[in-house]
C-alpha cells in the first residue's frame, strides 16, 4: 500500500470514529455541563475547566460509541441510522468497541484529577447506566424512557459538582429540568419516527401504546417540566425576567403537546413536539443563567 493510500484510508476511519461519538448530541451535553459550572457561582481554573470539558466529552463520546456498537444490528433496520459507520459496514465493530472502552476508561481519571471525585463518580454513573442499563432496556420496555433520562440529565450536575465539589440544590434543579425535558422530547421524536422504531423492535411509547395514551404521557411530563421551571424564581435564584421567559416557553411547549387538530397524524404531532422542545431547552437555560448570574 502506498503512503497516499494509507492516508486516504485513515481519514475516513477517523471521520467514522468521530461520527460514533454523535458530535451534535455531545455538543449539547457539553453546553449543559457548562451551564452547571456557571450556575454553581464558584471559581474553577482554566486548567480545571479544560479537564472538566475534556473528561465530560470523553465520557459522553464513550457512551455514544458503545451504544452504536451494541445497537449496530438494530440500526440496520432504521432509515435514519442505517448509514451510520457500523450498520453500513464502513467501520470494524471491534475497533469501535475498543475506541469506546478506551475513551470511557480514560475519562474517569481525567475528571477525578481535573476536578474532584464527586464529578468522576457522577460520570461513571452516567456512563454505566446509559450503556449497561438503558441501551439493552430499549428493546424490552417503554420504561427505558425514564431510565435513559437519568444519564442524559447528569452532565449539568457534573458541571455544578466540578465547581462546588458537591451535589447542591442548584445542581439538582438543573438535573431535574433536563431530566423532565427529555421525556416529552423523546416521546415527540419517537412519535415522529414511530415506523423506524417499530421496524427496529425498540419499545418506545408510541410503538407500544395508542396515540391518545402517548399524547397524555407527553402532556403530563411537559406540565411537570413547566411547573418545575418556576422553582428558580420561587426560591430566589432568578428574577421575574426569567419567570416571564419560562412562562412563555412553557405555554409554547405545553401547547405543542396539547394541540391535536382533527386529521393531525401522530407523526405530525410528534414532529411539532420534538422541534418545540429544541427551542425550549436552550432558551430556558440561557435565560436562567443570565437572570441568575448577571
C-alpha positions in Angstrom: 0.0 0.0 0.0 1.3 3.4 -0.9 1.8 6.3 1.6 -1.1 8.2 -0.1 -3.4 5.2 0.0 -2.7 4.7 3.7 -3.6 8.2 4.4 -6.7 8.0 2.3 -7.9 5.1 4.5 -7.0 6.8 7.8 -9.1 9.9 7.2 -12.4 8.1 6.5 -11.8 5.9 9.5 -11.1 8.9 11.7 -14.3 10.5 10.4 -16.3 7.4 11.2 -14.9 7.2 14.7 -15.9 10.8 15.3 -19.3 10.0 13.9 -19.7 7.3 16.6 -19.4 10.0 19.3 -22.5 11.7 17.9 -21.0 15.2 17.8 -24.2 17.2 17.8 -25.6 15.4 20.8 -22.2 15.6 22.6 -22.1 19.4 21.9 -25.5 19.9 23.5 -24.4 17.8 26.5 -21.2 19.9 26.9 -23.3 23.0 26.8 -25.4 21.8 29.7 -22.2 20.9 31.6 -21.1 24.5 31.1 -24.4 25.7 32.4 -23.9 23.7 35.6 -20.5 25.2 36.1 -21.8 28.8 35.6 -24.8 28.2 37.9 -22.6 27.0 40.7 -21.3 30.5 41.3 -17.8 29.3 42.1 -14.4 29.5 40.6 -12.6 26.9 38.5 -9.2 27.4 36.9 -8.8 27.4 33.2 -6.9 24.1 33.6 -9.8 22.7 35.6 -12.4 23.9 33.1 -10.4 22.3 30.3 -10.1 19.0 32.0 -13.7 19.0 33.0 -14.9 19.6 29.5 -12.4 17.0 28.1 -13.4 14.4 30.6 -17.1 15.0 30.1 -16.6 14.8 26.3 -14.7 11.5 26.7 -17.4 10.1 28.9 -20.3 11.1 26.6 -18.3 10.1 23.5 -17.6 6.7 25.1 -21.3 6.2 25.9 -22.4 7.1 22.4 -19.7 4.9 20.7 -20.6 1.9 22.9 -24.2 2.5 22.2 -23.6 2.4 18.5 -21.6 -0.8 18.9 -24.4 -2.5 20.9 -27.1 -1.3 18.6 -25.3 -1.9 15.3 -27.8 -4.6 14.2 -30.8 -2.7 15.3 -29.6 0.4 13.5 -29.6 -1.6 10.2 -33.4 -1.7 10.4 -33.9 2.1 10.9 -33.8 4.5 8.0 -32.2 7.3 10.0 -29.4 5.1 11.4 -28.6 2.5 8.7 -26.0 4.7 7.1 -24.0 5.0 10.4 -20.4 3.6 10.3 -21.2 0.3 11.9 -24.5 -0.8 10.3 -23.2 0.3 6.9 -20.1 -1.8 7.3 -17.6 1.1 6.9 -16.1 0.6 10.3 -14.9 -2.6 12.1 -17.0 -3.4 15.1 -14.1 -4.4 17.3 -12.3 -1.1 16.6 -15.5 0.8 17.6 -15.8 -1.2 20.8 -12.2 -0.6 21.7 -12.5 3.1 20.9 -15.5 3.4 23.2 -13.9 1.5 26.0 -10.6 3.4 25.9 -12.5 6.7 26.0 -14.6 5.6 28.9 -11.7 4.3 31.0 -9.6 7.4 30.4 -12.5 9.8 31.1 -12.7 8.9 34.8 -9.2 9.8 35.9 -9.3 13.0 33.8 -12.5 14.0 35.6 -11.2 13.0 39.1 -7.8 14.7 38.7 -9.0 17.7 36.8 -12.0 18.4 39.1 -12.9 16.1 42.0 -14.1 12.6 42.9 -17.7 13.6 43.0 -17.7 14.7 39.4 -15.9 11.5 38.4 -18.4 9.3 40.2 -21.3 11.1 38.5 -19.6 10.5 35.2 -19.2 6.8 36.0 -22.9 6.5 36.9 -23.9 8.3 33.7 -21.7 6.0 31.5 -22.7 2.7 33.1 -26.4 3.5 33.3 -26.5 4.6 29.7 -24.5 1.7 28.2 -25.3 -1.2 30.6 -28.9 -0.4 31.6 -30.6 1.9 29.2 -29.3 0.6 25.9 -30.4 -3.1 26.4 -33.6 -2.0 28.1 -34.8 -0.1 25.0 -35.9 -3.3 23.3 -37.6 -4.6 26.4 -39.8 -1.9 27.9 -41.1 1.6 27.4 -39.8 2.4 30.9 -36.4 2.8 29.3 -37.5 6.3 28.6 -37.3 7.1 32.4 -34.0 5.2 32.8 -32.3 6.9 29.9 -33.2 10.3 31.1 -31.0 9.9 34.2 -27.6 9.7 32.4 -28.8 12.4 30.0 -29.5 14.8 32.9 -26.3 14.2 34.8 -23.9 16.5 32.8 -25.1 19.8 34.3 -24.9 18.2 37.7 -21.4 17.2 36.9 -20.6 20.7 35.9 -22.0 22.0 39.1 -20.1 19.5 41.2 -16.9 20.3 39.3 -17.0 23.9 40.6 -18.7 23.4 44.0 -17.3 19.9 45.0 -20.8 18.8 46.0 -24.2 17.9 44.8 -26.1 21.0 45.8 -29.7 22.1 45.4 -28.9 24.3 42.4 -27.3 21.4 40.6 -30.2 19.1 41.4 -32.6 21.7 39.9 -30.6 21.7 36.6 -30.7 17.9 36.7 -34.5 17.9 37.2 -35.1 20.4 34.4 -33.0 18.4 31.9 -34.5 15.1 33.2 -38.1 16.3 32.7 -37.4 18.0 29.4 -36.1 14.7 27.9 -39.3 12.9 28.4 -41.7 14.8 26.1 -38.7 15.5 23.8 -38.1 11.7 23.3 -41.8 10.9 23.1 -42.1 13.5 20.4 -39.2 12.1 18.4 -40.5 8.5 18.9 -43.9 9.6 17.6 -42.4 11.4 14.7 -40.2 8.4 13.8 -42.5 5.6 15.0 -42.2 3.4 12.0 -38.5 3.3 12.3 -38.6 2.3 16.0 -41.2 -0.4 15.2 -39.1 -1.8 12.5 -36.1 -1.9 14.8 -38.0 -3.6 17.7 -37.4 -0.7 20.1 -40.3 -0.4 22.5 -40.8 3.3 22.7 -44.2 4.6 24.0 -45.8 5.2 20.5 -44.8 1.7 19.4 -46.5 0.1 22.4 -49.4 2.3 23.4 -52.2 4.0 21.4 -51.8 7.6 20.2 -54.0 9.1 22.9 -52.1 7.5 25.7 -48.8 8.6 24.1 -50.0 12.1 24.0 -51.2 12.0 27.6 -47.7 11.0 28.7 -46.1 13.9 26.8 -48.7 16.4 28.2 -48.1 15.2 31.8 -44.3 15.5 31.6 -44.4 18.8 29.8 -46.8 20.2 32.5 -44.5 18.9 35.3 -41.5 20.5 33.5 -43.3 23.8 33.2 -44.1 23.9 36.9 -40.5 22.9 37.8 -39.2 25.7 35.6 -40.8 28.2 38.0 -38.8 27.0 41.0 -35.8 29.3 40.5 -38.0 32.4 40.9 -39.9 30.9 43.8 -36.7 30.2 45.8 -35.0 33.5 44.8 -32.4 32.1 42.4 -33.7 34.1 39.5 -35.9 37.1 39.0 -39.2 37.9 37.2 -37.4 38.3 33.8 -36.6 34.7 33.9 -40.1 33.8 35.1 -41.6 35.7 32.2 -39.5 33.7 29.7 -40.2 30.4 31.5 -43.9 31.1 31.3 -43.9 31.9 27.6 -41.7 28.9 26.8 -43.9 26.7 29.0 -47.0 27.8 27.3 -45.5 27.2 23.9 -44.2 23.8 24.7 -47.2 22.6 26.6 -49.4 24.0 23.8 -47.5 21.9 21.3 -48.3 18.7 23.3 -51.9 19.7 23.7 -52.6 20.7 20.1 -54.3 17.8 18.3 -56.2 19.2 15.3 -58.7 17.0 13.6 -56.8 14.9 11.0 -53.4 15.5 12.5 -51.4 12.3 12.4 -49.3 11.1 15.4 -46.2 11.7 13.3 -47.1 15.3 12.7 -47.9 15.8 16.3 -44.6 14.2 17.4 -42.7 16.4 14.9 -44.2 19.6 16.4 -43.5 18.5 20.0 -39.9 17.5 19.1 -39.0 20.7 17.4 -40.7 22.8 20.1 -38.5 21.0 22.6 -35.4 22.0 20.7 -36.3 25.7 21.1 -37.5 25.3 24.7 -34.3 24.0 26.4 -31.5 26.3 25.2 -33.7 29.4 25.6 -34.8 28.4 29.1 -31.2 27.6 30.3 -29.8 30.8 28.7 -32.5 32.9 30.5 -31.9 31.2 33.8 -28.1 31.7 33.6 -28.4 35.4 32.5 -31.0 36.2 35.1 -29.3 34.3 37.9 -25.8 35.4 37.2 -25.9 39.0 35.8 
